[in-house]
Amino acid sequence: MIGTQEAQQPELTQAEIDQRVFDLYDEYCHGRITRREFFARSSVITVAGVSGLAMAEAMLPRYARAQTIASTDARIKAQYVTYPSPGGNSGTMRGYLVHPAGAGPWPAVIAVHENRGMNPYIEDIARRFAVEGFLALAPDGLAPVGGYPGNDDEGRDMQTKLDQAKLRTDMANSARFLKAHKLSSGKLGATGFCVGGSIVNWMAAELGADLQAGAPFYGAATETASVPKIKAALLIHYAEKDERVNSMWPAFEAGLKAAGVRHEMHTYPGTQHGFHNNSTPRYVEAAAKLAWERTVAFFRKHLA
């Protein structure tokens, strides 16, 4: 189904897509407008002979493009695992666990998905970390309701219907499971994207000294009152054209400074929310590569 869907989508570059369509896609991705409304409102836009409908269709993810490390790569070992999650949405969680070939132990990194479950992009992120020498876990927040359904629209709807506080508990329990895993060195890092970035910010406060490093990508800031509980070092990635998330930074920065939390922030010029996700035209290769290199180096430093 994914392959057929991808074959039907037009090939447009980021430069050919109007900012208004990017903004509408952001609204759609975050559940503020429906898929039908996204296409309807995009269709009235035409720029340089390119229809807004074509732009909207080009925005849909192409997950075959997102795979950079095959699950059969000889450098890694990958498997799906289940584990207890007391206080979560069902009491049990499932995730994608990947580690380098060899005996370990390795520093551990949890990768938290966006607002649609553990899709192929997030699984690839886990494999990328394993290639870099980490024990990686990509938990599926949709596991309590059957798991990622194979497409983002259904996944987004399913995630919206979850108890969000229990979803965060499931992610914190996933981090604890990973940290205590027999192949873990006991040093834990966390990264996440969009909603996953928000959860990483929250998790930093929730886990306190149990988390050594966090690298959220374009995630909403945690509440100011909780910032003093953060003990991890933070590497914060923002897109330039992401007003909703970026507007939270001044207060977040002030809280981090007041609490003495080690942190650094990078804004990537010319980028949209989601610029690291290489399955859509929001992807900016140079920025994504730089952010990834910074993240890997950051985790190597703080999880050594």
Secondary structure in CASP SS format (residue, H / E / C, confidence):
PFRMAT SS
TARGET T0000
AUTHOR 0000-0000-0000
METHOD secondary structure of the structure
MODEL  1
M C 1.00
I H 1.00
G H 1.00
T H 1.00
Q H 1.00
E H 1.00
A H 1.00
Q H 1.00
Q C 1.00
P C 1.00
E C 1.00
L C 1.00
T C 1.00
Q H 1.00
A H 1.00
E H 1.00
I C 1.00
D C 1.00
Q H 1.00
R H 1.00
V H 1.00
F H 1.00
D H 1.00
L H 1.00
Y H 1.00
D H 1.00
E H 1.00
Y H 1.00
C H 1.00
H C 1.00
G C 1.00
R C 1.00
I C 1.00
T C 1.00
R H 1.00
R H 1.00
E H 1.00
F H 1.00
F H 1.00
A H 1.00
R H 1.00
S H 1.00
S C 1.00
V C 1.00
I C 1.00
T E 1.00
V E 1.00
A C 1.00
G C 1.00
V E 1.00
S E 1.00
G H 1.00
L H 1.00
A H 1.00
M H 1.00
A H 1.00
E H 1.00
A H 1.00
M H 1.00
L C 1.00
P C 1.00
R C 1.00
Y H 1.00
A H 1.00
R H 1.00
A H 1.00
Q C 1.00
T C 1.00
I C 1.00
A C 1.00
S C 1.00
T C 1.00
D C 1.00
A C 1.00
R C 1.00
I E 1.00
K E 1.00
A E 1.00
Q E 1.00
Y E 1.00
V E 1.00
T E 1.00
Y E 1.00
P E 1.00
S C 1.00
P C 1.00
G C 1.00
G C 1.00
N C 1.00
S C 1.00
G C 1.00
T E 1.00
M E 1.00
R E 1.00
G E 1.00
Y E 1.00
L E 1.00
V E 1.00
H E 1.00
P E 1.00
A C 1.00
G C 1.00
A C 1.00
G C 1.00
P C 1.00
W E 1.00
P E 1.00
A E 1.00
V E 1.00
I E 1.00
A E 1.00
V E 1.00
H C 1.00
E C 1.00
N C 1.00
R C 1.00
G C 1.00
M C 1.00
N C 1.00
P H 1.00
Y H 1.00
I H 1.00
E H 1.00
D H 1.00
I H 1.00
A H 1.00
R H 1.00
R H 1.00
F H 1.00
A H 1.00
V H 1.00
E C 1.00
G C 1.00
F C 1.00
L E 1.00
A E 1.00
L E 1.00
A E 1.00
P E 1.00
D C 1.00
G C 1.00
L C 1.00
A H 1.00
P H 1.00
V H 1.00
G C 1.00
G C 1.00
Y C 1.00
P C 1.00
G C 1.00
N C 1.00
D H 1.00
D H 1.00
E H 1.00
G H 1.00
R H 1.00
D H 1.00
M H 1.00
Q H 1.00
T H 1.00
K H 1.00
L C 1.00
D C 1.00
Q H 1.00
A H 1.00
K H 1.00
L H 1.00
R H 1.00
T H 1.00
D H 1.00
M H 1.00
A H 1.00
N H 1.00
S H 1.00
A H 1.00
R H 1.00
F H 1.00
L H 1.00
K H 1.00
A H 1.00
H C 1.00
K C 1.00
L C 1.00
S E 1.00
S E 1.00
G E 1.00
K E 1.00
L E 1.00
G E 1.00
A E 1.00
T E 1.00
G E 1.00
F E 1.00
C C 1.00
V H 1.00
G H 1.00
G H 1.00
S H 1.00
I H 1.00
V H 1.00
N H 1.00
W H 1.00
M H 1.00
A H 1.00
A H 1.00
E H 1.00
L H 1.00
G H 1.00
A H 1.00
D H 1.00
L C 1.00
Q C 1.00
A E 1.00
G E 1.00
A E 1.00
P E 1.00
F E 1.00
Y C 1.00
G C 1.00
A C 1.00
A C 1.00
T C 1.00
E C 1.00
T H 1.00
A H 1.00
S H 1.00
V H 1.00
P H 1.00
K H 1.00
I C 1.00
K C 1.00
A C 1.00
A E 1.00
L E 1.00
L E 1.00
I E 1.00
H E 1.00
Y E 1.00
A E 1.00
E E 1.00
K E 1.00
D C 1.00
E H 1.00
R H 1.00
V H 1.00
N H 1.00
S C 1.00
M C 1.00
W H 1.00
P H 1.00
A H 1.00
F H 1.00
E H 1.00
A H 1.00
G H 1.00
L H 1.00
K H 1.00
A H 1.00
A H 1.00
G C 1.00
V C 1.00
R C 1.00
H E 1.00
E E 1.00
M E 1.00
H E 1.00
T E 1.00
Y E 1.00
P E 1.00
G E 1.00
T E 1.00
Q E 1.00
H C 1.00
G C 1.00
F C 1.00
H C 1.00
N C 1.00
N C 1.00
S C 1.00
T C 1.00
P C 1.00
R C 1.00
Y C 1.00
V C 1.00
E H 1.00
A H 1.00
A H 1.00
A H 1.00
K H 1.00
L H 1.00
A H 1.00
W H 1.00
E H 1.00
R H 1.00
T H 1.00
V H 1.00
A H 1.00
F H 1.00
F H 1.00
R H 1.00
K H 1.00
H H 1.00
L C 1.00
A C 1.00
END
